[in-house]
């Protein structure tokens, strides 16, 4: 079985995001970037599936500029077999990303596509669902457990009522939750080996896809700063302020 894992290069989760002065987006120049955290869980799960002899190849796919290869190398150092880089120098909406992954899936014929449940930069949480619809494959979203059963998989996901277990026929698209596993650290020997692993680069134009944006971003701004809190002397003063100032009672 072949597994494709889609990973995204995003601003590191430890970095304080800053909005550009002209309001056209967030600042990414000279900012630390890393693999999207839920995508790390997807890579880890693919490697565990391979180590359990249920898959024979793990392919990492990333879409973006030249620096995306650093993110792919990170996954290769964790243990993935090879990478595919779709080179594009502009932001792609989730539908466009889904179309690109579909094109690669048709070429590679995987039985399972894994990705994070959402990216921490745009929080769209759309690509996996759109990809499943485009491919006509079964899907499991926000998955925290995967078990193989014959020619299908059982996935466990959290819903409002508790935990839900679904049986998905392969091929399938699964979006991974942070609770799925604990991603491994890449060892120094594996980091060195990753430098020699294959990364196929494909220019977006070669795929002949319509990925024109459907949404126009007008402006990006920081949320208003919260007012400083106050300390009240007693419950009576609290009730008075809630009644007269906040007008909530």
GIRAZI-V637420 format. One record per backbone hydrogen bond with DSSP energy under -0.5 kcal/mol. CO is the residue of the C=O (numbers start at 1). NH is the residue of the N-H. E is the energy in kcal/mol with one decimal. If there is no record, write none. Layout:
BEGIN
co->CO nh->NH e->E
co->CO nh->NH e->E
END
This chain:
BEGIN
co->1 nh->56 e->-2.8
co->1 nh->57 e->-1.2
co->2 nh->111 e->-2.2
co->2 nh->112 e->-1.2
co->3 nh->59 e->-3.1
co->4 nh->6 e->-0.5
co->4 nh->114 e->-2.7
co->5 nh->7 e->-0.5
co->5 nh->61 e->-2.9
co->6 nh->116 e->-0.5
co->7 nh->63 e->-0.5
co->8 nh->10 e->-0.6
co->8 nh->36 e->-2.4
co->10 nh->34 e->-2.9
co->12 nh->15 e->-2.0
co->15 nh->17 e->-0.7
co->18 nh->27 e->-3.3
co->20 nh->23 e->-1.6
co->23 nh->220 e->-2.1
co->25 nh->20 e->-2.8
co->28 nh->31 e->-1.3
co->32 nh->12 e->-2.4
co->34 nh->10 e->-2.8
co->36 nh->39 e->-1.2
co->36 nh->40 e->-1.3
co->37 nh->40 e->-0.7
co->37 nh->41 e->-1.3
co->38 nh->42 e->-1.4
co->39 nh->43 e->-2.4
co->40 nh->44 e->-2.6
co->41 nh->45 e->-2.4
co->42 nh->46 e->-2.1
co->43 nh->47 e->-2.2
co->44 nh->48 e->-2.3
co->45 nh->49 e->-2.3
co->46 nh->50 e->-2.1
co->47 nh->51 e->-2.6
co->48 nh->52 e->-1.3
co->49 nh->54 e->-2.1
co->49 nh->55 e->-0.5
co->50 nh->53 e->-2.0
co->57 nh->3 e->-2.4
co->57 nh->59 e->-0.5
co->58 nh->81 e->-1.9
co->58 nh->82 e->-1.3
co->59 nh->5 e->-3.2
co->60 nh->84 e->-2.8
co->61 nh->7 e->-2.8
co->62 nh->86 e->-2.6
co->64 nh->88 e->-1.9
co->65 nh->68 e->-2.1
co->66 nh->69 e->-1.7
co->67 nh->70 e->-1.5
co->67 nh->71 e->-0.7
co->68 nh->72 e->-2.0
co->69 nh->73 e->-2.6
co->70 nh->74 e->-1.6
co->71 nh->75 e->-1.7
co->72 nh->76 e->-2.4
co->73 nh->77 e->-2.4
co->74 nh->78 e->-1.3
co->75 nh->79 e->-1.0
co->75 nh->80 e->-2.0
co->82 nh->60 e->-2.5
co->83 nh->200 e->-2.7
co->84 nh->62 e->-2.2
co->84 nh->86 e->-0.6
co->85 nh->87 e->-0.8
co->85 nh->202 e->-3.1
co->86 nh->64 e->-2.4
co->86 nh->88 e->-0.5
co->87 nh->204 e->-1.9
co->93 nh->96 e->-0.5
co->93 nh->97 e->-2.3
co->94 nh->98 e->-2.7
co->95 nh->99 e->-2.1
co->96 nh->100 e->-2.1
co->97 nh->101 e->-2.6
co->98 nh->102 e->-2.3
co->99 nh->103 e->-1.9
co->100 nh->104 e->-2.0
co->101 nh->105 e->-2.8
co->102 nh->106 e->-2.2
co->103 nh->107 e->-1.1
co->104 nh->108 e->-2.8
co->105 nh->109 e->-2.6
co->111 nh->171 e->-0.6
co->111 nh->172 e->-1.4
co->112 nh->4 e->-2.1
co->113 nh->174 e->-2.8
co->114 nh->6 e->-2.4
co->115 nh->176 e->-3.1
co->119 nh->123 e->-1.9
co->126 nh->130 e->-2.5
co->127 nh->131 e->-2.8
co->128 nh->132 e->-2.2
co->129 nh->133 e->-1.8
co->130 nh->134 e->-2.4
co->131 nh->135 e->-2.5
co->132 nh->136 e->-1.9
co->132 nh->137 e->-1.5
co->138 nh->173 e->-2.4
co->140 nh->175 e->-2.6
co->142 nh->158 e->-0.8
co->143 nh->177 e->-2.8
co->145 nh->156 e->-2.2
co->147 nh->154 e->-3.4
co->149 nh->152 e->-2.0
co->151 nh->170 e->-1.3
co->152 nh->149 e->-3.0
co->153 nh->155 e->-0.5
co->153 nh->168 e->-3.4
co->154 nh->147 e->-2.5
co->155 nh->166 e->-2.8
co->156 nh->144 e->-3.2
co->156 nh->145 e->-0.9
co->157 nh->164 e->-3.4
co->159 nh->162 e->-1.3
co->162 nh->159 e->-3.2
co->164 nh->157 e->-2.8
co->166 nh->155 e->-2.7
co->166 nh->168 e->-0.6
co->168 nh->153 e->-2.5
co->169 nh->138 e->-0.5
co->171 nh->138 e->-1.2
co->172 nh->113 e->-2.2
co->173 nh->140 e->-2.1
co->174 nh->115 e->-1.6
co->175 nh->143 e->-2.7
co->176 nh->117 e->-2.1
co->177 nh->180 e->-1.6
co->178 nh->181 e->-0.6
co->181 nh->183 e->-0.6
co->187 nh->191 e->-2.2
co->188 nh->192 e->-2.1
co->189 nh->193 e->-2.2
co->190 nh->194 e->-2.2
co->191 nh->195 e->-0.8
co->192 nh->195 e->-0.6
co->193 nh->196 e->-1.6
co->193 nh->197 e->-0.5
co->194 nh->197 e->-0.9
co->198 nh->83 e->-2.8
co->199 nh->201 e->-0.5
co->200 nh->85 e->-3.3
co->202 nh->87 e->-2.5
co->203 nh->206 e->-1.5
co->204 nh->207 e->-1.6
co->205 nh->208 e->-1.0
co->209 nh->211 e->-0.9
co->215 nh->217 e->-0.6
co->216 nh->218 e->-0.7
co->230 nh->232 e->-0.5
co->234 nh->238 e->-1.8
co->235 nh->239 e->-2.7
co->236 nh->240 e->-2.0
co->237 nh->241 e->-2.3
co->238 nh->242 e->-2.4
co->239 nh->243 e->-1.9
co->240 nh->244 e->-3.1
co->241 nh->245 e->-1.9
co->241 nh->246 e->-2.5
co->242 nh->248 e->-2.4
co->242 nh->249 e->-0.9
END
